[in-house]
Amino acid sequence: MQKRRLGKSNLEVSAIGLGCMGLSFGLGPAVDKQTGITLIRSAVERGVTFFDTAEVYGAYTNEELVGEALGPFRDKVAIATKFGFKIDAQGKQAGLDSRPEHIKEVAEASLKRLKTNVIDLFYQHRVDPEVPIEEVAGAVKDLIQQGKVKHFGLSEAAVQTIRRAHAVQPVTALQSEYSLWWREPEAEVIPTLEELGIGFVPFSPLGKGFLTGKISEDTKFDTNDFRNIVPRFTPENRKANQAVVDLLGRFAQQKKATPAQIALAWLLAQKPWIVPIPGTTKVHRLEENIGAAAITLSADELRQIDNAARKIPVQGARYPENLQKLVNR
């Protein structure tokens, strides 16, 4: 597996990481612990060195799973986790909280669950409008000086927020949604990251599974699956958005690859400091995703994909309205 450096930082990770959320949360029932451990360790064996979790996934159970699975390999991998939500007694998200004292409490708790003495990359999960971003960056700066955190990250933050945070404590990476069917970051975010030397970690690089070609208008999701409330995943919108998958399928045939591999290879080709973190619960899908790192798309192929994709109007918002207001602040 090739390595990539996140921006101008010294954080070097595998070109494709593993998003661990879906093992515990958000996309149907959680896998049993042994299945999750096996999958994460299979990723390590195949060269993945970058693992993404958050306290709110579960809540808490995903960090515990990641900590246990990666214990034997801790010095060979980078673990990213996140702060910024209130979590109620039932383990549910209950609003935002990025007060400096809360950030420090979360760091201590995450270190215990992850069974480690340092968090490689600590993201603010969502921007909290009640707390100036300078205070957030200052709190993480303190944790870095104390040796409890190595790098500071932001997620779904707007350009001005990124700039203000970076002025207090250099931001190593931004984690936001980016894929062939969500290209908004290209307008302002990616140029800003390039200017400031910040890495980009796209989540949902396969469009929450849609770009794999395994989801149709007839697919039924589990009752616990977040996609049930996503406008982009209504049956009508899935039918309309199939054109994006068909486009990937045409290139996949030419390259003897899968639509998922072309979607990931396209992302990797955009910038050398982009590291997507596709998630999966299945080892054969993990292998498929990792295989994308070996696929090279020529400048002409990238142009063809780009030209064709721009003619397809993607239907449906990527979040329901109540969650849409938490992004790009």
PASEMI-304408 format. One line per field, with one value per residue (C-alpha): residue in one letter; y, x, z. Coordinates in nm, 4 decimals. Layout:
rest = a, ...
v = Y, ...
u = X, ...
w = Z, ...
END
This chain:
rest = m, q, k, r, r, l, g, k, s, n, l, e, v, s, a, i, g, l, g, c, m, g, l, s, f, g, l, g, p, a, v, d, k, q, t, g, i, t, l, i, r, s, a, v, e, r, g, v, t, f, f, d, t, a, e, v, y, g, a, y, t, n, e, e, l, v, g, e, a, l, g, p, f, r, d, k, v, a, i, a, t, k, f, g, f, k, i, d, a, q, g, k, q, a, g, l, d, s, r, p, e, h, i, k, e, v, a, e, a, s, l, k, r, l, k, t, n, v, i, d, l, f, y, q, h, r, v, d, p, e, v, p, i, e, e, v, a, g, a, v, k, d, l, i, q, q, g, k, v, k, h, f, g, l, s, e, a, a, v, q, t, i, r, r, a, h, a, v, q, p, v, t, a, l, q, s, e, y, s, l, w, w, r, e, p, e, a, e, v, i, p, t, l, e, e, l, g, i, g, f, v, p, f, s, p, l, g, k, g, f, l, t, g, k, i, s, e, d, t, k, f, d, t, n, d, f, r, n, i, v, p, r, f, t, p, e, n, r, k, a, n, q, a, v, v, d, l, l, g, r, f, a, q, q, k, k, a, t, p, a, q, i, a, l, a, w, l, l, a, q, k, p, w, i, v, p, i, p, g, t, t, k, v, h, r, l, e, e, n, i, g, a, a, a, i, t, l, s, a, d, e, l, r, q, i, d, n, a, a, r, k, i, p, v, q, g, a, r, y, p, e, n, l, q, k, l, v, n, r
v = 0.0000, 0.3421, 0.6071, 0.9650, 1.2649, 1.4717, 1.8222, 1.9687, 1.7719, 1.4771, 1.2470, 0.9821, 0.7169, 0.4545, 0.6050, 0.4509, 0.4413, 0.2569, 0.4350, 0.2216, 0.3845, 0.1321, -0.1544, -0.0145, 0.2577, 0.4333, 0.1808, -0.0953, -0.3294, -0.3363, -0.6323, -0.8610, -0.7709, -1.0562, -0.9768, -0.6139, -0.7052, -0.9481, -0.6850, -0.4143, -0.6535, -0.7737, -0.4107, -0.3839, -0.7061, -0.5544, -0.2347, 0.0026, 0.2278, 0.4909, 0.4179, 0.6555, 0.6439, 0.8825, 0.8773, 0.9263, 0.6093, 0.3690, 0.5812, 0.4804, 0.1194, 0.1923, 0.3476, 0.0446, -0.1913, 0.0027, 0.0192, -0.3543, -0.4481, -0.2230, -0.2877, -0.5338, -0.2955, 0.0384, 0.1594, 0.0838, 0.2681, 0.6129, 0.6446, 0.9417, 1.0148, 1.3085, 1.5351, 1.7900, 1.6288, 1.6069, 1.2465, 1.1753, 0.8901, 0.6707, 0.7178, 0.9438, 1.2695, 1.5589, 1.8706, 2.0150, 2.0832, 2.2064, 2.3957, 2.3593, 2.1749, 1.9278, 1.8688, 1.7787, 1.5423, 1.3689, 1.3303, 1.1558, 0.9221, 0.8440, 0.7619, 0.5030, 0.3471, 0.3367, 0.1814, 0.4269, 0.7170, 0.9431, 1.0254, 1.0642, 1.2951, 1.4648, 1.6187, 1.8592, 1.6514, 1.9470, 2.3194, 2.4524, 2.8054, 2.8675, 2.8313, 3.0458, 2.8212, 2.9905, 2.8455, 2.5006, 2.5181, 2.6449, 2.3503, 2.1000, 2.2922, 2.2371, 1.8634, 1.8529, 2.0298, 1.7767, 1.4908, 1.3496, 1.4420, 1.4616, 1.6407, 1.8663, 1.8164, 1.9706, 1.8107, 1.9709, 2.3177, 2.6243, 2.7956, 3.0923, 2.8575, 2.6536, 2.9693, 3.0964, 2.7597, 2.7135, 3.0502, 2.9240, 2.5598, 2.4239, 2.2002, 1.8707, 1.7467, 1.8338, 1.5471, 1.6221, 1.4416, 1.4311, 1.1940, 1.1944, 1.2646, 1.5357, 1.7767, 2.0984, 2.0986, 2.1670, 2.5251, 2.6722, 2.4064, 2.2194, 2.5382, 2.6627, 2.3332, 2.3440, 2.7015, 2.6233, 2.2804, 2.0859, 1.7260, 1.6153, 1.3001, 1.2386, 1.0405, 0.8625, 0.8408, 0.5774, 0.7879, 0.5878, 0.2745, 0.4025, 0.4312, 0.0608, -0.0252, -0.2596, -0.0299, 0.0140, 0.1927, -0.1337, -0.1779, -0.1895, -0.0604, -0.1895, 0.0130, 0.1444, 0.2636, 0.6371, 0.6273, 0.5882, 0.9600, 1.0905, 1.2670, 1.1474, 0.7882, 0.8045, 0.5389, 0.8091, 0.9800, 0.6501, 0.5775, 0.9200, 0.8961, 0.5552, 0.7471, 0.8221, 0.4507, 0.3644, 0.6108, 0.4464, 0.1055, 0.1988, 0.2994, -0.0029, -0.2344, -0.0620, -0.0861, -0.4369, -0.2898, -0.2313, 0.0906, 0.1352, 0.1096, 0.3711, 0.6051, 0.5740, 0.5938, 0.9135, 1.0649, 0.9633, 1.1253, 1.4648, 1.5590, 1.3719, 1.4730, 1.3249, 1.0067, 0.8580, 0.6429, 0.4018, 0.1844, -0.1740, -0.4715, -0.7323, -0.8438, -0.8941, -0.5328, -0.4165, -0.5896, -0.4354, -0.0856, -0.1292, -0.2458, 0.1022, 0.2343, 0.0321, 0.1803, 0.4728, 0.6919, 0.8851, 1.2578, 1.1738, 0.9237, 1.1754, 1.4350, 1.1923, 1.1046, 1.4712, 1.5777, 1.2976, 1.3463, 1.7191, 1.6422, 1.4340, 1.6430, 1.4526, 1.4438, 1.4897, 1.6618, 1.4704, 1.5340, 1.5852, 1.9508, 1.9195, 1.7813, 2.0058, 2.3034, 2.1383, 2.1500, 2.4181, 2.6596
u = 0.0000, 0.1341, 0.1689, 0.0479, 0.1315, -0.1591, -0.0780, 0.2475, 0.2298, 0.4517, 0.1474, 0.2070, -0.0629, -0.1770, -0.3287, -0.6628, -0.7735, -1.0595, -1.3694, -1.4789, -1.8162, -2.0327, -1.9001, -2.0911, -2.3292, -2.5284, -2.5573, -2.7720, -2.7000, -2.3552, -2.1352, -2.0384, -1.7112, -1.5044, -1.6163, -1.5166, -1.1769, -1.1112, -1.2006, -0.9796, -0.6871, -0.7364, -0.6965, -0.3663, -0.2413, -0.3179, -0.1235, -0.3880, -0.2354, -0.5090, -0.8228, -1.1111, -1.3507, -1.5376, -1.6744, -2.0269, -2.0193, -2.2128, -2.1808, -1.8363, -1.8456, -1.6620, -1.3641, -1.3507, -1.3573, -1.0860, -0.8706, -0.8908, -0.8379, -0.5355, -0.3692, -0.1095, -0.0238, -0.0448, 0.3026, 0.2364, -0.0960, -0.2533, -0.5870, -0.8165, -1.1079, -1.3416, -1.4963, -1.7742, -2.1085, -2.2986, -2.3936, -2.6891, -2.7306, -2.8825, -2.5747, -2.7526, -2.6295, -2.7788, -2.6456, -2.2976, -2.0348, -1.6878, -1.6147, -1.2421, -1.3050, -1.5316, -1.2724, -1.0176, -1.2614, -1.3363, -0.9648, -0.9063, -1.2032, -1.1057, -0.7482, -0.8834, -1.1269, -0.8616, -0.6142, -0.3447, -0.1470, -0.1804, -0.4445, -0.2791, -0.5465, -0.8187, -1.0995, -1.3727, -1.6663, -1.8900, -1.8306, -2.0002, -2.1348, -2.1446, -1.7669, -1.5188, -1.3060, -0.9951, -1.0849, -1.1334, -0.7961, -0.6373, -0.7734, -0.6333, -0.3048, -0.2851, -0.3455, -0.0715, 0.1707, 0.0820, 0.1641, -0.1915, -0.2690, -0.0379, -0.2511, -0.5582, -0.8373, -1.1707, -1.4766, -1.7325, -1.5949, -1.6300, -1.3276, -1.3205, -1.3438, -1.0521, -0.8424, -0.9189, -0.8437, -0.5230, -0.3929, -0.4034, -0.3012, -0.2013, -0.4772, -0.3376, -0.6527, -1.0083, -1.2553, -1.5611, -1.7773, -1.6307, -1.6950, -1.8063, -2.1600, -2.0741, -1.8234, -1.8957, -1.5507, -1.3884, -1.5172, -1.3520, -1.2424, -0.9817, -0.8057, -0.7907, -0.6475, -0.3860, -0.2910, -0.2586, -0.0963, -0.3805, -0.4638, -0.8124, -0.9797, -1.3015, -1.5649, -1.8418, -1.6035, -1.8390, -2.1501, -2.2575, -2.2366, -2.4307, -2.1303, -2.0514, -2.3436, -2.4858, -2.7787, -3.0810, -3.4160, -3.5569, -3.2970, -3.4497, -3.2318, -3.2325, -3.4531, -3.1396, -2.9835, -2.9181, -2.9817, -3.3563, -3.3729, -3.1326, -3.3208, -3.0631, -3.1633, -3.5365, -3.6276, -3.7018, -3.3669, -3.1805, -3.3364, -3.2345, -2.8827, -2.8174, -2.6639, -2.3554, -2.3103, -2.3579, -2.0823, -1.8451, -1.9460, -1.8410, -1.4922, -1.4720, -1.5231, -1.2458, -1.0049, -1.1095, -1.2060, -1.5259, -1.7316, -1.6152, -1.2514, -1.2964, -1.4724, -1.1814, -0.9126, -1.0777, -1.0561, -0.6919, -0.6104, -0.7495, -0.4641, -0.1658, -0.2742, -0.6243, -0.6778, -1.0282, -1.1645, -1.4216, -1.5921, -1.7119, -1.8079, -1.6838, -1.3257, -1.3836, -1.5085, -1.2073, -0.9821, -1.1779, -1.1388, -0.7678, -0.7261, -0.8239, -0.4840, -0.3224, -0.5441, -0.4068, -0.6420, -0.4760, -0.5320, -0.7557, -0.9617, -1.0009, -1.1182, -1.3712, -1.5089, -1.5222, -1.7010, -1.9553, -2.0166, -2.0809, -2.3718, -2.5487, -2.7536, -2.7441, -3.0869, -3.1585, -2.9883, -2.7078, -2.8543, -3.2029, -3.2662, -3.1955, -2.8463, -2.7718, -2.7443, -2.4519, -2.2213, -2.0210, -2.0046
w = 0.0000, -0.0954, 0.1750, 0.1690, 0.3828, 0.5126, 0.3933, 0.5207, 0.8442, 0.9345, 0.9548, 0.6908, 0.6461, 0.3964, 0.0794, 0.1772, 0.5402, 0.7099, 0.8358, 1.1320, 1.2108, 1.0261, 1.2380, 1.5372, 1.4274, 1.1620, 0.8802, 1.0241, 1.3153, 1.4740, 1.3885, 1.6752, 1.8421, 1.7000, 1.3433, 1.3942, 1.5377, 1.2503, 0.9903, 1.1453, 1.1828, 0.8246, 0.7179, 0.9079, 0.7447, 0.4041, 0.4685, 0.6050, 0.8725, 0.9193, 1.1225, 1.1872, 1.4820, 1.7177, 2.0711, 1.9358, 1.7236, 1.9387, 2.1510, 2.2784, 2.1527, 1.8277, 2.0055, 2.2371, 1.9378, 1.7533, 2.0662, 2.1253, 1.7605, 1.7130, 2.0484, 1.9087, 1.6201, 1.8002, 1.7016, 1.3315, 1.2876, 1.3233, 1.5023, 1.4441, 1.6757, 1.7369, 1.9984, 1.9872, 2.0718, 2.3980, 2.4631, 2.6913, 2.9427, 2.6679, 2.4507, 2.2010, 2.0496, 2.2455, 2.0749, 2.0382, 2.3031, 2.2119, 2.5346, 2.6091, 2.9378, 2.7569, 2.4827, 2.7484, 2.9237, 2.5922, 2.5196, 2.8545, 2.8024, 2.4413, 2.5437, 2.7900, 2.5402, 2.2687, 2.5167, 2.4145, 2.5569, 2.2543, 1.9910, 1.6501, 1.5039, 1.7102, 1.5046, 1.6053, 1.4793, 1.3991, 1.4427, 1.7590, 1.6953, 2.0725, 2.1142, 1.9174, 1.7003, 1.8436, 2.1874, 2.0354, 1.8596, 2.1821, 2.3810, 2.1293, 2.1268, 2.5046, 2.4555, 2.1908, 2.4258, 2.6973, 2.4577, 2.4618, 2.0992, 1.7984, 1.5359, 1.5169, 1.2643, 1.1683, 1.0087, 0.7761, 0.8583, 0.6358, 0.4851, 0.7252, 1.0245, 0.8886, 0.8493, 1.2008, 1.3615, 1.1609, 1.2829, 1.6447, 1.5994, 1.2568, 1.1220, 0.9890, 0.8162, 0.7252, 0.7156, 0.5022, 0.2522, -0.0981, -0.3864, -0.7469, -0.6303, -0.3767, -0.5278, -0.3401, -0.1686, -0.5070, -0.5146, -0.2028, 0.0419, -0.1644, -0.2863, 0.0751, 0.2007, -0.0751, 0.0149, 0.3877, 0.3502, 0.5124, 0.4193, 0.3140, 0.4442, 0.2469, 0.4324, 0.2397, -0.0609, -0.2023, -0.1441, 0.1656, -0.0476, -0.3466, -0.5797, -0.5366, -0.7661, -0.5009, -0.4095, -0.6371, -0.6091, -0.4673, -0.1904, 0.1589, 0.4421, 0.7990, 1.0368, 1.2155, 0.8901, 0.8661, 0.4906, 0.5573, 0.6432, 0.3767, 0.0916, -0.1613, -0.0786, -0.1482, -0.4088, -0.6706, -0.6134, -0.6185, -0.9560, -1.0902, -0.9431, -1.0984, -1.3917, -1.1764, -1.1006, -1.4686, -1.5560, -1.3062, -1.4407, -1.7949, -1.6795, -1.4497, -1.7478, -1.9412, -1.6480, -1.5371, -1.2016, -1.0020, -0.9815, -0.6188, -0.7246, -0.9984, -0.7512, -0.5058, -0.7764, -0.9030, -0.5528, -0.5105, -0.8446, -0.7409, -0.5025, -0.3537, -0.0013, -0.0195, 0.1860, 0.1577, 0.4412, 0.2967, 0.5554, 0.5269, 0.7414, 0.4906, 0.4257, 0.0491, 0.0228, 0.2231, -0.0309, -0.3182, -0.1709, -0.1030, -0.4634, -0.5812, -0.4709, -0.7516, -1.0250, -1.2222, -1.4200, -1.7015, -1.7496, -2.0451, -1.8427, -1.5616, -1.8127, -1.9572, -1.6121, -1.5179, -1.8355, -1.8106, -1.4360, -1.4770, -1.7106, -1.4438, -1.1985, -0.8687, -0.7043, -0.3318, -0.0382, 0.1355, 0.4814, 0.6229, 0.7110, 1.0859, 1.0149, 0.7177, 0.9517, 1.1345, 0.8326, 0.6547, 0.9498
END
